[in-house]
Amino acid sequence: MKHLSRFNITSLTLGLAFLYLPIVVLVIYSFNASRLVTVWGGWSLRWYAEFFNDAAMLSAAAMSLRVGVVSATAATILGTLAAVALTRGESFRGRTLFSGMLYAPLVMPEVITGLSLLLLFVAVNAERGFWTVTIAHTTLTMCFVTVVVQSRLGSLDRSLEEAAMDLGCDPLRAFLKVTLPLILPSVAAGWMLAFTLSMDDLVIASFTTGPGSTTLPIRIYSEVRLGVKPEINAICTLIIGSIALVIIAASLASKLSSRQGESAAPL
């Protein structure tokens, strides 16, 4: 095993500091007792208590959770079905067009996606609110779920499904009884990824939201425009902690799915 040189260690240290030092500072100052953001006044949980007493922030957090859960669930169902179609239907007509349209949100700027969805909702005269934000987030996150699930489906041995059908299962039952349990960790990882992206989104939600459906990122942005309050540090720390737990869970689920895929792969 090669030893890291001083240059590599220095580069790694500077890179990690550039990425995570601002987050560490934010977390530390979320426990600041002072009302001034840049002045340290001792350790305190005051601003966490302020957040849990802020009705507007709690309402925005509840809205983000609702949107995240519903959009992640819808994106997981649609993304899994799309992954099955792309993996099992290698030669159906229009596959290239379908995959291109499916993966477009991965590379398309969120401003364009948000504006396109806004124009669509205006054209169909849809009242902007919870459901428009949910549809927008489902559109954004479905492609990520498809990528995760498709990578696992491609490594599975399809003969397992065929054996189940030879024993009397119809294609749907064979998929539910054989394939779905094997790809379930990747489906769970896709759901967690979709939920995280929904919780973090600001741009698309700002285009598609309406009165009474303000999400937490939008609420935080509107508060920050008027000046950074210590309460914002506490809220951001809670979000960072929650998303970190979701990412760790998604990573563990993805590794479990990879191991199951390797065990089920053809020899």
N, C-alpha and C positions, 0 to 999 in steps of 0.2 A: 504493500500500500504506500503510495507516495505521500510524503509530508507536504503540508501546505507551506508555501514560501511566505515571507513577510509581506510581499506585495499582495498576494492573494488574501491573506488575513486582513490586511488594511483595507483592501477593496471590499471584502465581505462586510467588515465592520462599518465602513462608511455607507455602503448600500443599505444595510439593515437599519442604521441610524436614520438615514434619509427617509426610509419608509415608515418606521415605527416610533421614532422619537416624538414627533408631534402628537401621536395617539397617546403615548405614555404621559406627556405633559398634560394633555386634556384630561386623562383619567385622574392624575394627581390633583389637578386644580378643581375637579368635581367635588373633592372633599375639603375645599377651602372655605373657611368660616367667614372670610371677608366678602363684602358686597362688591368690591372692586375685583374684576377678573384677574388683573395683572399684579395684584398685591396679595401676598400670602398672609393670612390671618390665623393660621392654626388649623388643626384637623376638625372637621365637623360633618355631620350628615344632614345639615340644615337644608341644602338645596334638593336633596332627594325627597325630603318631607314636603318642600315647596312644590315639587312636581306632582306628588300624589294628592296634593290639595288644589291643583290647578285643573279646574273642570274642562277648560278648552283643550289643554294638552292631553288629558285623559281621553276626551272624546275623539281627538285626532288619532291617538294611539289605538283605541278600540276600532276605529274605522280602518286603519292600516292592517290590523290583525284580521279583520273580517275580509277585506279585499285580498290579503295575502293567502288566507286559507282557501277561499273559494276559487281564486284564480289559479293557485298552485294545483288544486285538485282537478280543475278542468283542464289545465295544461298537461298534467300528468296523464290523464285519460286520453286526450287527443294526441299527445306526443307519443305515447306507447302504441296507439293504433297506427300512427304514421310510421313509426319505426318498424312495426310488423309488416306494413305494406311495402316499405322500401327493402326490407331484408328478404321477405318471402316472395315478393313479386319482382324478381330481377329483370324481367323482360316485358312488363306490361306497357302498353302504349301511353306515352306521355310521362314516363317515369322521370326523365331528365327535367322536364318543365316543372313537374310536381316537386322534385327535390330542390330545384333552384328557388322556387317560390317559398318553400318551407324554410330554407336556410337564409333567405334574404334578410330577416331581422338581425341575424348575427353580425352582418357587416354594414347594415344601413344605419346612418346616424339617427339617434333617438329623436332629434328635432323633426326630421322628415317623417318618421313613423308617427309621432304625436300629431303633427299637422295633418297628415293623411287621415288619421282616425277622426280628428276633429271635423274635417270636411265631410267625412262619411256620416258622422252622427248629425251634422247640420243638414245634410242632404236628405236623410231619412226622418228628419224632425224628431230625433230622439232627445229626450230630456236628459241633460248631463247630470250625473250623480254616481251613486254606488255602482250601478251596473255598467255604465260606460267605462269607468275606471277599471272594473274587473275584466271586462272584455279586452280592453287595451293591454292590461298586464298579461292576460292569457295569450294574446297574440305575440307579445314580446318573449314570454318564457317558454312557450311550447316547443320552439326549435331547440332550446337547450336540453329539454327533456328527451327529445328525439335523438339527439347526438349521444347522450349518455346511454339510453336504452338500446339504440341500434348497435353500439359498439359491443354490448354484451350479447345481443342476439346473434351477431355475426360469429361469435366464438363458440356457440352451442352446437351440439351435434343434432341435426334435424332428424336423424334416424330414431331418436327417442320418441319424438312425436309420431313418427310413422309407425313405430312399434305399438304405440297406444291405439292408433287407428286400426291396426291389424287385429287388435284384441277387442274391437267393437266400439271404440269411442268415435264420435263424430269429430270433425276438425275443431269445433269450438270447445268441446269438452276436453279434447286432447291438449289444447292450448292452456285451458284453465287448470287442468290437473297436472300437467307435466312441465310445460314451458314457463308459465307464470311463476310457480314457486322458485324456479331457478333464476329468473331475472328479477325477482321481487326486491332484493337489495338495491339493484340499479334503479328500479322504479322509485324506491324510497329515496335514493340519492337525488334522483331527478326532481322529486317533489320538494325536497329540502332546498335544492338549488333554486327552483322556481319561487319558493316562498321567500328566500333571501333576496332575490332580485326584485321581487315585488315590494318588499319592505324598504329597499334602498332607493327605489325609483322616485325621481323628482320631476324630470323633464316631461315624460309622457303623461304622468298624472296631472301635471299643471295644465296640459292641453285639454284633457278629457274630464276633469272634475267640475263640479257645480256647487251651488249653495248647499250647505249641510253635509258635504262629503269631502271635507278637507282631510288629507292624509297627514301623518306625522311629519314626513320630510317637508311637505309644503308649509306646515305650521311652523316648523323650526326655521325654515328659510325666511318666512315673513317676520318672525321674531328677531332674527339676526340682522335683518335690514334696518331695524330700529336701534340696534346696539346689542352686543353680546352680553347676556346675563349669565351669572354662575349657574342658574338652573339649566341652561342649555348644555353646559358641560356634564351635568348629572344625567340628563336625558340621553345625550350621545354616548355616555359610558354604559348606560343600560342597553342601548341598541348594540353597541360593540360587543358587549358580553353575550347578548342573546344570539347575535349572528355568529359569533365565534363558536358557541355551542352547536348551532345548526351546521356549521361548516365541518366541525369535528365529527359530528354524527354522520353527515353525508360522506365524508372521507372514509370512515369506518365501514359504512354500508357499501361504498364502491369497492373497497378492498375485499370485503366478503363476497361481493358479486363476482369479482375477478377470480377469486379462488374457486368459487363454484363453477364459473365458466371454464376454467382450466381443467377441473376434474371431469366436466361433462363434454369436453372437446374431443373430437375424434382422434384416435391414435394414429 
